[in-house]
Amino acid sequence: MSKRFENHMEKYADHRKTWNAFWFDRAMRHPFKIKRYASLSARTRKIETYIEGYLGFFKDLEVVELGSGVGTQSLLMSLQGAKITLVDFSEVALQKARNLFKEFGLNPTCYEADIFDLDSDFFGRFDISMSFGSIEHFFDGYQRKEAISIHYKVLRKRGLSFISVPNKMCPHYSIFHWAARLIGRRILEKPFSSRELITCGQKAGYRYCETFGSSLLESDYLMPYLYVPVQAQVTTPLDNYCAHALTLFGVK
């Protein structure tokens, strides 16, 4: 066994331990509140518009969420007839995902795996690949590019990707992290700029890619426990520049 491989496995074990602890400690909100808030978010409505425009339907689409956590966005697609595969290296997150889906009579396919070590049968298989708040946890430039490339590789021809990350240009995100560092809190993520996302998408091979924002006014940093629909739906002309969540949309 090479020293490099040993180091990789050691880091993998440490990361898995960290995220198992994170999901173990994370309190789950009521399943129907999770569904309601997610379905009314600006990001969800924009994603659904892209899918309807390019694919026309959700029923029987093969969808994979990489670094899925509990798979909230996948839940919404599953409720519309998509076939869902969740990939995460935290068994705690996947168990919470199963419990969430079970509340709606759904049963996703779950794989406990590192996205950099997927089985060969994952590639060229899915209509949609996506992740939400996953790849910003990679700090190394090569890993960030490779993570986006994997979203591309798992798609079949003309498949779609949605890769959502924190936006480097979001003002309240920057303030929150400045304050967190000031009090000595460990920061486990590095935000993306629109340029970095587009560049990585082009290098991955997408024949078309662009970025879009969620909503400048839609953020856990601004509204920590909010489930008020009218506020969740608010959009502004600045969303694509300053929103908390920035999403790469790519077409294979």
HUSUL-V264572 format. One record per residue. N is the residue number from 1. RES is the residue in three letters. SS is DSSP state (helix for helix, strand for strand, loop for the rest). Layout:
N & RES & SS
N & RES & SS
This chain:
1 & MET & loop
2 & SER & loop
3 & LYS & helix
4 & ARG & helix
5 & PHE & helix
6 & GLU & helix
7 & ASN & helix
8 & HIS & helix
9 & MET & helix
10 & GLU & helix
11 & LYS & helix
12 & TYR & helix
13 & ALA & helix
14 & ASP & helix
15 & HIS & helix
16 & ARG & helix
17 & LYS & helix
18 & THR & helix
19 & TRP & helix
20 & ASN & helix
21 & ALA & helix
22 & PHE & helix
23 & TRP & helix
24 & PHE & helix
25 & ASP & helix
26 & ARG & loop
27 & ALA & loop
28 & MET & loop
29 & ARG & loop
30 & HIS & loop
31 & PRO & helix
32 & PHE & helix
33 & LYS & helix
34 & ILE & helix
35 & LYS & helix
36 & ARG & helix
37 & TYR & helix
38 & ALA & helix
39 & SER & helix
40 & LEU & helix
41 & SER & loop
42 & ALA & helix
43 & ARG & helix
44 & THR & helix
45 & ARG & helix
46 & LYS & helix
47 & ILE & helix
48 & GLU & helix
49 & THR & helix
50 & TYR & helix
51 & ILE & helix
52 & GLU & helix
53 & GLY & helix
54 & TYR & helix
55 & LEU & loop
56 & GLY & loop
57 & PHE & loop
58 & PHE & loop
59 & LYS & loop
60 & ASP & loop
61 & LEU & loop
62 & GLU & strand
63 & VAL & strand
64 & VAL & strand
65 & GLU & strand
66 & LEU & strand
67 & GLY & loop
68 & SER & loop
69 & GLY & loop
70 & VAL & loop
71 & GLY & loop
72 & THR & helix
73 & GLN & helix
74 & SER & helix
75 & LEU & helix
76 & LEU & helix
77 & MET & helix
78 & SER & helix
79 & LEU & helix
80 & GLN & loop
81 & GLY & loop
82 & ALA & loop
83 & LYS & strand
84 & ILE & strand
85 & THR & strand
86 & LEU & strand
87 & VAL & strand
88 & ASP & strand
89 & PHE & loop
90 & SER & loop
91 & GLU & helix
92 & VAL & helix
93 & ALA & helix
94 & LEU & helix
95 & GLN & helix
96 & LYS & helix
97 & ALA & helix
98 & ARG & helix
99 & ASN & helix
100 & LEU & helix
101 & PHE & helix
102 & LYS & helix
103 & GLU & loop
104 & PHE & loop
105 & GLY & loop
106 & LEU & loop
107 & ASN & loop
108 & PRO & loop
109 & THR & strand
110 & CYS & strand
111 & TYR & strand
112 & GLU & strand
113 & ALA & loop
114 & ASP & loop
115 & ILE & helix
116 & PHE & helix
117 & ASP & helix
118 & LEU & loop
119 & ASP & loop
120 & SER & helix
121 & ASP & helix
122 & PHE & helix
123 & PHE & loop
124 & GLY & loop
125 & ARG & loop
126 & PHE & strand
127 & ASP & strand
128 & ILE & strand
129 & SER & strand
130 & MET & strand
131 & SER & strand
132 & PHE & strand
133 & GLY & loop
134 & SER & loop
135 & ILE & helix
136 & GLU & helix
137 & HIS & helix
138 & PHE & loop
139 & PHE & loop
140 & ASP & loop
141 & GLY & helix
142 & TYR & helix
143 & GLN & helix
144 & ARG & helix
145 & LYS & helix
146 & GLU & helix
147 & ALA & helix
148 & ILE & helix
149 & SER & helix
150 & ILE & helix
151 & HIS & helix
152 & TYR & helix
153 & LYS & helix
154 & VAL & loop
155 & LEU & strand
156 & ARG & strand
157 & LYS & strand
158 & ARG & strand
159 & GLY & strand
160 & LEU & strand
161 & SER & strand
162 & PHE & strand
163 & ILE & strand
164 & SER & strand
165 & VAL & strand
166 & PRO & strand
167 & ASN & strand
168 & LYS & loop
169 & MET & loop
170 & CYS & loop
171 & PRO & helix
172 & HIS & helix
173 & TYR & helix
174 & SER & helix
175 & ILE & helix
176 & PHE & helix
177 & HIS & helix
178 & TRP & helix
179 & ALA & helix
180 & ALA & helix
181 & ARG & helix
182 & LEU & helix
183 & ILE & loop
184 & GLY & loop
185 & ARG & loop
186 & ARG & loop
187 & ILE & loop
188 & LEU & loop
189 & GLU & loop
190 & LYS & loop
191 & PRO & loop
192 & PHE & strand
193 & SER & loop
194 & SER & helix
195 & ARG & helix
196 & GLU & helix
197 & LEU & helix
198 & ILE & helix
199 & THR & helix
200 & CYS & helix
201 & GLY & helix
202 & GLN & helix
203 & LYS & helix
204 & ALA & helix
205 & GLY & loop
206 & TYR & loop
207 & ARG & loop
208 & TYR & strand
209 & CYS & strand
210 & GLU & strand
211 & THR & strand
212 & PHE & strand
213 & GLY & strand
214 & SER & loop
215 & SER & loop
216 & LEU & loop
217 & LEU & loop
218 & GLU & loop
219 & SER & loop
220 & ASP & loop
221 & TYR & loop
222 & LEU & loop
223 & MET & loop
224 & PRO & loop
225 & TYR & loop
226 & LEU & loop
227 & TYR & loop
228 & VAL & loop
229 & PRO & helix
230 & VAL & helix
231 & GLN & helix
232 & ALA & helix
233 & GLN & loop
234 & VAL & loop
235 & THR & loop
236 & THR & loop
237 & PRO & loop
238 & LEU & loop
239 & ASP & helix
240 & ASN & helix
241 & TYR & helix
242 & CYS & helix
243 & ALA & loop
244 & HIS & loop
245 & ALA & strand
246 & LEU & strand
247 & THR & strand
248 & LEU & strand
249 & PHE & strand
250 & GLY & strand
251 & VAL & strand
252 & LYS & loop
